[in-house]
Amino acid sequence: MELKLKSISRAGVAEAISKAELYRNLNEPGEAESICRDILAVEPDHRLASRLLALAITDQFTGEAGDRYTEAESIFQSLKDPYERLCRRRTQRFQRRIASSLPAGRILSACSKQLIASSKSTTRV
């Protein structure tokens, strides 16, 4: 899937974040990734967009060699809060382990969303 950056204004960032979250919930991580990249083009240090981008990338893991593990890990490492980095990296490892055991990787997104939802109460926003 080729991602084309769309120009958004700073005023449209909050709405774009909502759309990225919606697309992740709809199991459309490629769309969520594209929106996050659009946001980061306007606000490179946007913490939530960075976090959602990394999660959208991990949602696409299938256990194949083409998984962008290094890219996702780099984004997680760029998060400022050490606790958030640790939680997200653990989530990423869990997703990768599940993906490697699945034939098609379709259940991956549902599992990761359940794990993330259960960890939201302990993760600072």
C-alpha positions as a Markdown table, in Angstrom:
| # | Residue | x | y | z |
|---|---|---|---|---|
| 1 | Met | 0.0 | 0.0 | 0.0 |
| 2 | Glu | 1.5 | 3.3 | -1.1 |
| 3 | Leu | 0.9 | 6.0 | 1.4 |
| 4 | Lys | 0.4 | 9.5 | 0.1 |
| 5 | Leu | 0.7 | 12.4 | 2.6 |
| 6 | Lys | -2.2 | 14.7 | 2.7 |
| 7 | Ser | -1.9 | 18.2 | 3.8 |
| 8 | Ile | -3.7 | 19.0 | 7.0 |
| 9 | Ser | -3.7 | 22.1 | 9.1 |
| 10 | Arg | -2.7 | 22.3 | 12.8 |
| 11 | Ala | -6.3 | 23.0 | 13.6 |
| 12 | Gly | -7.3 | 19.7 | 12.0 |
| 13 | Val | -4.9 | 17.5 | 14.0 |
| 14 | Ala | -7.4 | 16.6 | 16.8 |
| 15 | Glu | -10.0 | 15.4 | 14.2 |
| 16 | Ala | -7.2 | 13.5 | 12.3 |
| 17 | Ile | -6.2 | 11.8 | 15.6 |
| 18 | Ser | -9.9 | 10.7 | 16.1 |
| 19 | Lys | -9.9 | 9.3 | 12.5 |
| 20 | Ala | -6.7 | 7.4 | 13.1 |
| 21 | Glu | -8.1 | 5.8 | 16.2 |
| 22 | Leu | -11.3 | 5.0 | 14.4 |
| 23 | Tyr | -9.5 | 3.3 | 11.5 |
| 24 | Arg | -7.4 | 1.2 | 14.0 |
| 25 | Asn | -10.7 | 0.1 | 15.7 |
| 26 | Leu | -12.1 | -0.8 | 12.3 |
| 27 | Asn | -9.0 | -3.0 | 11.7 |
| 28 | Glu | -7.7 | -0.7 | 9.0 |
| 29 | Pro | -4.2 | -0.1 | 10.3 |
| 30 | Gly | -2.8 | 1.0 | 6.9 |
| 31 | Glu | -5.3 | 3.9 | 6.9 |
| 32 | Ala | -4.5 | 4.8 | 10.5 |
| 33 | Glu | -0.8 | 4.7 | 9.6 |
| 34 | Ser | -1.3 | 7.1 | 6.7 |
| 35 | Ile | -3.3 | 9.6 | 8.9 |
| 36 | Cys | -0.6 | 9.5 | 11.6 |
| 37 | Arg | 2.1 | 10.3 | 9.0 |
| 38 | Asp | 0.0 | 13.2 | 7.8 |
| 39 | Ile | -0.2 | 14.5 | 11.3 |
| 40 | Leu | 3.5 | 14.1 | 11.9 |
| 41 | Ala | 4.3 | 16.0 | 8.7 |
| 42 | Val | 2.6 | 19.0 | 10.4 |
| 43 | Glu | 3.6 | 18.3 | 14.0 |
| 44 | Pro | 6.7 | 16.1 | 14.1 |
| 45 | Asp | 6.7 | 15.8 | 17.9 |
| 46 | His | 3.0 | 15.0 | 18.3 |
| 47 | Arg | 3.2 | 12.3 | 21.0 |
| 48 | Leu | -0.2 | 10.6 | 20.4 |
| 49 | Ala | 0.3 | 10.5 | 16.6 |
| 50 | Ser | 3.7 | 8.8 | 17.2 |
| 51 | Arg | 2.2 | 6.3 | 19.5 |
| 52 | Leu | -0.7 | 5.6 | 17.2 |
| 53 | Leu | 1.7 | 5.2 | 14.2 |
| 54 | Ala | 3.8 | 2.6 | 16.0 |
| 55 | Leu | 0.7 | 0.7 | 17.1 |
| 56 | Ala | -0.7 | 0.9 | 13.5 |
| 57 | Ile | 2.5 | -0.6 | 12.2 |
| 58 | Thr | 2.4 | -3.4 | 14.8 |
| 59 | Asp | -1.2 | -4.1 | 13.9 |
| 60 | Gln | 0.1 | -5.0 | 10.5 |
| 61 | Phe | 2.5 | -7.7 | 11.8 |
| 62 | Thr | 1.9 | -11.1 | 10.3 |
| 63 | Gly | 4.9 | -13.0 | 11.5 |
| 64 | Glu | 6.6 | -12.6 | 8.1 |
| 65 | Ala | 10.1 | -11.3 | 7.5 |
| 66 | Gly | 8.6 | -8.1 | 6.0 |
| 67 | Asp | 7.2 | -7.0 | 9.3 |
| 68 | Arg | 8.5 | -3.5 | 10.1 |
| 69 | Tyr | 9.7 | -4.4 | 13.6 |
| 70 | Thr | 12.7 | -2.1 | 13.6 |
| 71 | Glu | 10.6 | 0.9 | 12.5 |
| 72 | Ala | 8.0 | 0.3 | 15.2 |
| 73 | Glu | 10.7 | -0.2 | 17.8 |
| 74 | Ser | 12.4 | 3.1 | 16.8 |
| 75 | Ile | 9.1 | 5.0 | 17.2 |
| 76 | Phe | 8.4 | 3.4 | 20.6 |
| 77 | Gln | 11.9 | 4.4 | 21.7 |
| 78 | Ser | 11.3 | 8.0 | 20.6 |
| 79 | Leu | 8.4 | 8.3 | 23.1 |
| 80 | Lys | 9.4 | 10.6 | 25.9 |
| 81 | Asp | 7.9 | 8.9 | 28.9 |
| 82 | Pro | 10.1 | 5.9 | 30.0 |
| 83 | Tyr | 7.0 | 4.1 | 31.4 |
| 84 | Glu | 5.1 | 4.5 | 28.2 |
| 85 | Arg | 8.1 | 3.3 | 26.2 |
| 86 | Leu | 8.3 | 0.1 | 28.3 |
| 87 | Cys | 4.5 | -0.6 | 28.1 |
| 88 | Arg | 4.4 | -0.1 | 24.4 |
| 89 | Arg | 7.5 | -2.2 | 23.7 |
| 90 | Arg | 6.0 | -5.0 | 25.8 |
| 91 | Thr | 2.8 | -4.7 | 23.7 |
| 92 | Gln | 4.9 | -4.8 | 20.6 |
| 93 | Arg | 6.7 | -8.0 | 21.7 |
| 94 | Phe | 3.4 | -9.6 | 22.6 |
| 95 | Gln | 1.9 | -8.8 | 19.1 |
| 96 | Arg | 5.0 | -10.1 | 17.4 |
| 97 | Arg | 4.8 | -13.4 | 19.3 |
| 98 | Ile | 1.1 | -13.8 | 18.4 |
| 99 | Ala | 1.8 | -12.9 | 14.8 |
| 100 | Ser | 4.5 | -15.5 | 14.4 |
| 101 | Ser | 2.1 | -18.2 | 15.6 |
| 102 | Leu | -0.8 | -17.2 | 13.3 |
| 103 | Pro | -1.1 | -18.4 | 9.7 |
| 104 | Ala | -2.7 | -15.2 | 8.4 |
| 105 | Gly | -2.3 | -12.6 | 11.2 |
| 106 | Arg | -6.0 | -11.6 | 11.1 |
| 107 | Ile | -6.6 | -12.2 | 14.8 |
| 108 | Leu | -3.6 | -10.1 | 15.7 |
| 109 | Ser | -5.4 | -6.8 | 15.6 |
| 110 | Ala | -8.2 | -7.9 | 17.8 |
| 111 | Cys | -5.8 | -9.4 | 20.3 |
| 112 | Ser | -3.6 | -6.3 | 20.4 |
| 113 | Lys | -6.7 | -4.0 | 20.8 |
| 114 | Gln | -7.8 | -6.1 | 23.8 |
| 115 | Leu | -4.4 | -5.9 | 25.4 |
| 116 | Ile | -4.1 | -2.2 | 24.8 |
| 117 | Ala | -7.6 | -1.5 | 26.1 |
| 118 | Ser | -6.7 | -3.4 | 29.3 |
| 119 | Ser | -3.5 | -1.5 | 29.7 |
| 120 | Lys | -5.0 | 2.0 | 29.1 |
| 121 | Ser | -6.0 | 2.3 | 32.8 |
| 122 | Thr | -2.3 | 2.1 | 33.7 |
| 123 | Thr | -0.8 | 4.1 | 30.8 |
| 124 | Arg | -0.5 | 7.9 | 31.2 |
| 125 | Val | -1.9 | 9.9 | 28.3 |
